Amino acid sequence: MSSKPGWLPHLPSVRLDPWQLSHRLRGQRQQLPGSCVEDVESTVGVSVLQEGNAALHLAAKNGHSPAVWVLLTQWQEVNETNENGETPFFLAVEGGHEECSKVLLAAGSDINIPNKLSISALQTAARNGHASLVSFLLSENVDLHHKVEPKESPLHLAVINNHITVVNSLISAQHDIDVLNQRQQTPLHIAADLGNVELVETLLKAGCDLKVVDKHGKTALALAARSNHSLVVDMLIKAERYCAWREERGENVRDPPTSFTLTFKQDHSPETRHIRSLLWDLAYHQLKASEWQRQARSWHFTDAQIRAIEEQWAGEESFREHGHRALLIWLHGALVTQATPVKHLYEELVHAGFPELAAIAKSLPRPGSLAELPGDVPPQDDVWMFTAKKGSTLWNFKKFQILDSRDKMKNSTEHCHCACYTVQSKSSHRYSIAIQYSSPLYALF
C-alpha cells in the first residue's frame, strides 16, 4: 500500500471488527469529511446493501478517500464486486475520483476487471471525459484494448462524447485508431458522421485508415456526405489525396511531414488569400455547369469523391459551389507538394483542355501595395494596380507595365523572397521597386 495522505488520522495496525471501526470513526469526526462517517457507519456490519454494495463500494463511489483508507484496514477482498460486477476501484473511476482510485490501486485493486456488461474502468473514464484519470490509468499500464464485442472501445467512447483531450491521450498511448465497433465502424466513421471537425482533424493527422468500410459498406467520406457535413467531406478528400501522394512516394502516411505543418481544415491563412480569391472568381464567374467535374477528374479526383461533393445540393447554381470546393481541395494538394499554385493552376487548366480558363486565371487583376505585401509577384508585361509608399510620399500607379523583373534573393531558411522590378507609369516615368514576400507560393509565369 502506498504512503498515507497527510490528512489521514492515525490508524491501528491490527484489524478492527465492524463495531470497533464504527466507534473509531465517531471519535474522529473532526478529521474526516462530514458525510464520510455516516456512509461507513450505515453499512458497517451489513454484508450487502442495494445492488450488492458494501461499505468500501459506497466510500469509493462517493469519493471518500479517508473512509476508503479506514475500510482497507479491515477489508478482506479489495476486488469484491457488487451485483453489477463493479469493484470499488471501478466505482471510484466511474465517479471521477482520482485520489480514491490511487488509494485502491495501491491497496492491490485490479485495474482491468470489467463489470458485468464487459465495460472496463478505462472505458468508463473515457466515456465520462475524466481526462486526468485516463492519463493515470494509461500510466499504470491499463489494458488499452480490453473490449468484448459488441462494446465500443475507449477511443470510440471518447469520440462519441467529444472528449478531445482524452482522444489525444489515447492516441499518444498507441490506442488502435482503426479499431472497429459492433457496426464495423472506426472512430473516424463516428467523428465524420457527427461532423466534428476537430476530432476528424486529430484522427486524420494520426494516420487513420480512410478506406475502411462499415457493415453497410460505407466509408467515413460516405457517412459525412450523407450527413451533409461539407467541411468534413472536403477534409476527408484532402486526406485521401494526401495519403495517395505519400504512398506514391513510398512513404508511411503515419510518419509526420518534416517540411510543412499538416492540416486538413479549411484554409484561412493570409499567405493564400490571393490565390483563394482567384479560385473563387474562377468558380463563381467562369466555370460552366459540367466543367468542374471534368477538371476534377483531370486532377485524379475519384468518382466517390466527386459524388461526395455533389451530395451537398444548394439549388441550380450548386455547380459553382462544387467547383469552388474542388479548386480549394486541389490547392491543398498543390501547397502540400510544394508547387507554385498560380503557375501550376495555369498549366493544369491548359493540360485539362481549358485554355480559356487558363488565360482568365493568368489575366485576373492583382491589386496590392507595398505597405500590404501583395502575396503575388506580378508577371512580366502584366498590367497591375499598385500603390507605392516611401516615407510620407505616396504614389498611385493606376496602370503600369513591368519592363524588367528578376529574382534578387532567395533565402531558403527564412523562406524570404525579394523580386526587383523596373516599372513604367502612364506618364512614361520609370521606377525601380523591390517587393519582398514571405512565402514561395507565388512565382512568375
N, C-alpha and C positions, 0 to 999 in steps of 0.2 A: 504494500500500500504506500502511496506517495505521502510526503510530509503533510502535516495538518495545517490548514489555514490559520492565520493569526487570530481570527475571531472565535475559533473552536474552543469551548470550555474544556477543562481537564476531565479526562475520562479514565476510569479504572481499566487495567489491562485484562481483568477477568470478565467473563461473560455474565451479564445480568439477566435475571429472569424477567418476564414482562412487567410484573408489578413493581419490582425494584427499578426498572427502567422508567416506568411512569412516574414514580416518586422522584427519581433523579431529575427528570425533565421539569417537574413542577418547581423544584428548587433552583432551577437555572433559567426561569422565565426572563429575567432581566438581560440575559446574554443571547437569547435566541429570538428569531423573528416571531411576531405575535401569533400568527396562525399556525406556526410550526408545531408548537406543543399540542394544540388541540387536535391537529391532524393525526399526530402519532398516538396521543392518549386515546383517541376514539377508536383506534384499531389494535392497540396493544392487547394481547391475549386472545384476539379473534383470528382464526386461521384464514378465513376468506371472507371478503365482502362482495359488494356488487361487482360483477364482471370478473370475480376472482382476484381482485386487487387486495394485496396485503399492505401492511404499513409502509414497507420500502417502496412499493409501487406508487403509493399516493404521495409520499415525500418526494420521489423523483419526478413524478408527473407535475407536481406543483412547484418544482424548482427550489425546494428547501434543502440546501446543501448541509446546514448544520444538523438537521434531523437525519439526513442520509448518513452522515458520519456516525451519529449516535447509534442508529439502527445497525450499521455494519459491524458494530462491536458484538452483536448478539445474533446476527443473521446467519443461517446455516447455508443457504444456497443463493448466491448473488444473481444467478441466471434463471431463477424461478420465473415461470411465465404465468400470466393470468389466462382467463378464458379465451382471449383473443390471440393468445400466443405471444404476448408482448412482455419482454423483460423490463425491469426497472430502467436499464440503460436505454432501451428503445423508447420508453415513455419520456425520459429526460431529453433525448434528442428531438423527439416529435414536438415537445413543448418549447424547443429552442433554448434549453437550459444548459449552457456550455459548461459552467462550473460543476454542476451536478454530474454531467456526463464524464468529466475528467475524474471526479472522485470515484465514480462507479467503475470506470475503466481501470483506474489504479488498483481497485479492490479485486480485479480479476474478471470483470464482465467481458463476455464475448461480443466483440464489435460487429460480428457478421450474422448473428441469429435473427432471421426474419420472423414476422408474425404469421398467423395462420393464412393470410392472403398472399404470402410469399413476398411481402414488401420489406425491404431492408431498412436499417437506420439511415443509410446514405440516401436511399430513395426518398424517404420522408423528409429529410433535411433539404434535399434538392427541390422537392415539390413545394415546400414551405418557404423557400428562399432564405434559409439560415446560412448565409454566406460564410460567416466565421466558423460555424460548426462544420460545414462542408470542408473547409480548409483543415480543421482539426482532424476530422475523420481521415482525410487523404494523407495527412502527415503520420497517421497511425497505421498506414498500410491497409486500409479497409479494402475489401474485395470490390473493385470497380465494376465488375461485370456479373455480379450476382443478380440473375434475372431468370425467373421461371416463367415460361410463357403462360398466359398472354400479357404479362405486365410490361409497363413502359420502363425503359432504362432511366437512370438518374439524369442523363443528358436530355432525353425526351421530356421528362417532367420539368426540368429547368426551362426548356424552350417553351413548352405549353403555357407555363406560368410567367413567362417573360422575366426570368431572373438572369440578367446578362452577366452579372458578377460570378454567379455560380457556374454559368456556361463556360466562362473563361477559365475558372479554376479547374473544371473537369477536363477541358481540352489541354490545359497545361500539364495535367496529371496523366495524359495519354489515354483518356477515355476514347473508346472506339467511336469515331464521329460518324461512321456509316452503319451503326448498329440498327437492327430492324425491330419494330414493334409488331403487335398482332395483326396490323393491317399491312405489314411488309413495308412500312414507311420509315425512312431515315429522319433524324432531327431536321434536316434541310427540308424535307417534304412538309413538315409541320410548320416551320418558320415561313416557308413560301406561301402555304395555304392561308396563314394568318396575315400575310402582308407585312411582316415585321422586318423593316429594312435593316435595323441594327443587328438583329440576330442573323439574318441572311448574310450580311457582310462578314460577320465574325466566322460563320461556318464556311463561307467561300474562301476566305483568306487562310483558313486552316487546311484547305485542300480536300474538301469532301468530294465524294464521287457523284458527279452530276448525271450519270447515266442510269442510276438505279431506278427501277420501276416498282410501284406498289402492287398489291394484289389485283388491282383493276388495270394494270398496265400503264399507269400514269407516272411521268417524271415530275420532279419538282417544278419544272418550267410549265408543264401542262396544268398543274394544280394552280399555280399563280395566275396563269392566263384565264382559267375557268373562274377564278375568284375575282377577276378584274383588277388585279394589282399590277398596274402597268410599270411602276417604278421597279418592282421586284422582277418582273418579266425582263426588263432591259438589263438589270444587273446579272441575271442568270445567263442571258445570251452573251453578254460581255465575258462572263466567266467561261462559258463553253468555248468561245473563240480564243480566249487567252490560253486555256488548257490545251487546245488543239495546237496552238503556236508553240507552246513549251514542249509538247510531245514530239512535234516535227523536228525540234532541235535536240531531241534525245535527252531532255531534262525532266527531272522529277517535279511535278507540279506542286508537291508539298514543300519543296525547298524554297524559302523566301527569296525574292529577287534582291540583288545587291545594288543594281544601278538606278533604281527608281522606287518610289513609295507606291505600293499596290493598293488600289481601291477600286471598287465596282459601283460606288454610289454615283448619283447624278453629279456632273461636274459643274461647280460654280466658281472655279478659280479665275482670278483676274488675268492670268497668263493666257488663257484660252478664250477670253471673252470675244476677241475679234473674230476668230475663226468660227466660233459658235454662232455669232451674229451672221456671218456669211452663209453658214449652213442653213440657218433659219430662213434667210432670204431665198435661197435655192428651193427649199422645200415648199414654202408658202406662196412664192411668186413665180417660180419657174417650172417646177415638176408637174407633169401631167398624170392623169389617173393611174395608168398602168406602168409608169416609168420606174417607180421606186422599187417594185418587185424585181424588175429586170436588172436594175443596178445592184440590188441586194444579192441576187444570185451571182452576179459577176464578182462580188466580194465574198463569195462562198458562204453566204447565209444558207442554212438548211431549210427545207420545206417546213419542218416543225417550228423553226424559229420565226419564219415569215407568218405562219398561221397564228403563232402566239401573239405577234404584234397586231395582226388583223383582228384578233379576238376583241380588242377594245374598239367598239363602234361609237363614233361621235357624229353620225349623220353622213350626208352625201359628200362632205368635204373631208371625211376621215382620212383619205389617202394622203392629204397634206401632213397631218399629224403623224401618220405611219411613216411617211418618208422622212420626216424630220427626226423621228426616233431612230430610224435605221442609220441615218447620217451620223448621229451622235454616237451610236454604238460603233460604227466604223471609226470615228475619230478616236475613241478609246483605244482601239487596236493600233491605230497609227501612232499614237503617243507612246504606247507600251513598246512598240517595235522601234522606237527612236526615229521614226520617219519625220520629214518636214511636211506637215499636213497640207498647207496651201499648195505647194508644188506637187505633192503626192495626189491630192484631190484632182488637180488639173489632169495629171497623167492618167489617173484611174478613170475619169469621165471620158477621156479620149479613147482609152483602151476598150471601154464598155460600149462604145458606139454612140456617145453623147457629145459630139464636138461642139454643138451649140451651147449646151450647159457648161462645158469646159471653158468656152470663150466668155460666157457670162461670169463664171466664177473668177476668171482672171481679171475681168474688167470692172468688177464691183468697186465702188468708191471706198477709199480708205481714209476717213477723217482721223486727224491726230494732232498732237502738239509736242513740242519739246518739253514743256512742263509736265504733261501727261504722256509718257512714252507710248508710242502708237501700238506696240505689241506686234507690229508687222513692218518689215522693211519693204518700201515701195520698189517695184521692179524698174529697171532702166527704161526710159522713154515712156513711163507711165505718167498720167496727169493726176495730180493729187491736191487735195485741200490741206493747207498747212498753216499753223500759227507758230512763229518763232519768237522767242523772248530772250533778250540778253540785257541783264541789268534792268533798267527802267524802260528800255526801248522795246517796243512791240511791233513786229512786222506781221501783217496778214497777207499770206500768199493765197489769193482766191484761186489762182490756177498757175501752176508752174510745171516745167518739164525737167526730168532728170537728164542731164547731159553726160554725166560720168559717175560711175559708182564702183567702189572696190572695198573689199573687207580689209580693215586695218588691223584688227586684233581678234584673237580667239583664245580665251583662257579657259581650258577645259576643266580646271579645278573649281573655278568660281562660276562657270557657265556664263561668263560675261562676254558679250559680243559688241563690237563697235563697227559701224559702217560709215564711210566718209562719202559725201555726195557733193557734186557741183551742180547747182540748180540755176535755172534761169526763169525770172518772173516775166509777167506780161510786158513789162516795160524794158525787157531785154537786159536788165541788170543781172549779173552773175554773182552767186554767193557760194561759199563753201560751208557746208554744215556737217556735223557729225551727230549721228544718232546712236545712242547706246541702249541696248535692250538686254534683258536679263536671262533670256532663255532661247535656245536654238530651235524654237518651234516653227519659226517663220523664216524662210530663206528666199533668195531671189529665184524667179522663174528662170 
